Amino acid sequence: MTARGRAQDARTMARLGAVQALYQMEHSGQGVDGAVREFQNHRLGGELDGEAIREADDAFFEDLVRGVVELQRKIDPYIQARLREGWTLKRLDATARAILRCGLFELIRRTDVPYRVVIEEYVELANSFFGAGETEPRFINGVLDSSAKKIRPDEAAA
């Protein structure tokens, strides 16, 4: 694998870790500092059941987790705008919420990553959590795509 391929793989693993950390924070009430520390020390790039876990980009992981927490009030309205009338964010699956929040954070703050790459990465994560035939990956794709057009209109128009 090339150095560029390893870097992309490390970012993919960081995205996966960030989604898992946000999910864990929501369900356990753990704070951002504890979650970041736990994942960096015990989950990213270590071993799980005797199997090596691929390395993750620690700095990218931390930026995602902390950034989502910092910008959640700016991120959530993009999700809420795509929900059916009467639905709330709490009705969404917690994993789907974490995936959407990470993807929206990248669209808002990580302009070094092309918006199409952001969408592809998070739809792929959704497929791994829910299965390609489920509704969640399509919903996540729709939210991220419509939001990208508002957040990055120049890039989306190109």
KOLTIZA-138888 format. One line per 5 residues: number of its first residue (from 1); their letters; for each residue x, y, z of C-alpha. Coordinates in steps of 0.1 Angstrom, whole numbers, plus 5000, padded with zeros to 4 digits. Example, Ala and Ser with C-alpha at 12.3 -4.5 7.8 and 13.67 -1.06 7.14 Angstrom:
2
1 = as = 5123 4955 5078  5137 4989 5071 $
//
This chain:
158
1 = mtarg = 5000 5000 5000  5013 5035 4992  5018 5061 5018  4988 5080 5005  4967 5048 5007 $
6 = raqda = 4979 5042 5043  4970 5078 5052  4935 5075 5037  4930 5041 5055  4941 5058 5088 $
11 = rtmar = 4915 5085 5082  4888 5059 5075  4897 5042 5108  4896 5076 5126  4861 5082 5112 $
16 = lgavq = 4850 5048 5125  4865 5055 5159  4849 5089 5161  4815 5075 5153  4820 5048 5180 $
21 = alyqm = 4833 5073 5205  4803 5097 5200  4779 5067 5203  4796 5057 5235  4796 5092 5249 $
26 = ehsgq = 4759 5095 5243  4750 5062 5260  4774 5064 5289  4775 5101 5296  4812 5100 5293 $
31 = gvdga = 4828 5134 5285  4848 5142 5254  4882 5141 5272  4876 5107 5286  4863 5093 5254 $
36 = vrefq = 4892 5106 5233  4918 5094 5258  4901 5059 5260  4900 5055 5223  4935 5067 5217 $
41 = nhrlg = 4950 5045 5245  4929 5014 5241  4910 5011 5209  4927 5028 5179  4955 5008 5165 $
46 = geldg = 4956 4981 5191  4943 4946 5193  4907 4933 5197  4902 4896 5204  4937 4888 5192 $
51 = eaire = 4932 4906 5159  4952 4937 5150  4932 4968 5145  4944 4990 5117  4961 5022 5127 $
56 = addaf = 4940 5053 5129  4950 5090 5124  4949 5100 5161  4949 5138 5154  4921 5135 5128 $
61 = fedlv = 4901 5113 5152  4904 5138 5180  4895 5167 5157  4864 5149 5146  4852 5140 5182 $
66 = rgvve = 4860 5174 5197  4847 5192 5167  4814 5175 5167  4809 5183 5203  4819 5219 5198 $
71 = lqrki = 4797 5225 5167  4767 5203 5176  4744 5232 5178  4754 5242 5143  4753 5207 5130 $
76 = dpyiq = 4720 5194 5143  4698 5218 5124  4710 5203 5091  4698 5169 5103  4666 5183 5118 $
81 = arlre = 4657 5199 5085  4656 5165 5068  4634 5148 5093  4597 5142 5088  4574 5166 5106 $
86 = gwtlk = 4570 5157 5142  4603 5137 5143  4631 5147 5166  4668 5139 5165  4663 5116 5195 $
91 = rldat = 4641 5093 5173  4670 5087 5150  4692 5057 5156  4721 5068 5178  4747 5054 5153 $
96 = arail = 4730 5072 5125  4731 5104 5145  4768 5099 5152  4776 5092 5115  4756 5123 5104 $
101 = rcglf = 4772 5146 5130  4807 5135 5120  4800 5139 5083  4784 5173 5088  4814 5184 5109 $
106 = elirr = 4837 5175 5081  4816 5193 5055  4816 5224 5077  4852 5225 5090  4874 5201 5071 $
111 = tdvpy = 4874 5218 5037  4907 5200 5029  4886 5169 5023  4864 5170 4991  4827 5169 4999 $
116 = rvvie = 4822 5138 4977  4849 5119 4997  4832 5129 5030  4798 5116 5017  4813 5084 5003 $
121 = eyvel = 4832 5077 5036  4802 5081 5058  4778 5062 5035  4803 5034 5035  4804 5035 5073 $
126 = ansff = 4766 5035 5074  4766 5004 5051  4789 4986 5074  4767 4994 5105  4733 4989 5089 $
131 = gaget = 4737 4970 5056  4735 4984 5021  4698 4975 5017  4687 4994 5048  4671 5028 5048 $
136 = eprfi = 4697 5045 5071  4725 5046 5045  4702 5062 5019  4690 5087 5045  4726 5096 5055 $
141 = ngvld = 4735 5100 5019  4705 5123 5013  4712 5145 5044  4749 5148 5037  4744 5155 5000 $
146 = ssakk = 4717 5182 5005  4737 5197 5033  4769 5198 5012  4750 5219 4986  4743 5245 5013 $
151 = irpde = 4776 5243 5032  4799 5242 5001  4778 5256 4972  4808 5264 4950  4823 5229 4953 $
156 = aaa = 4789 5212 4948  4782 5233 4917  4815 5223 4901 $
//
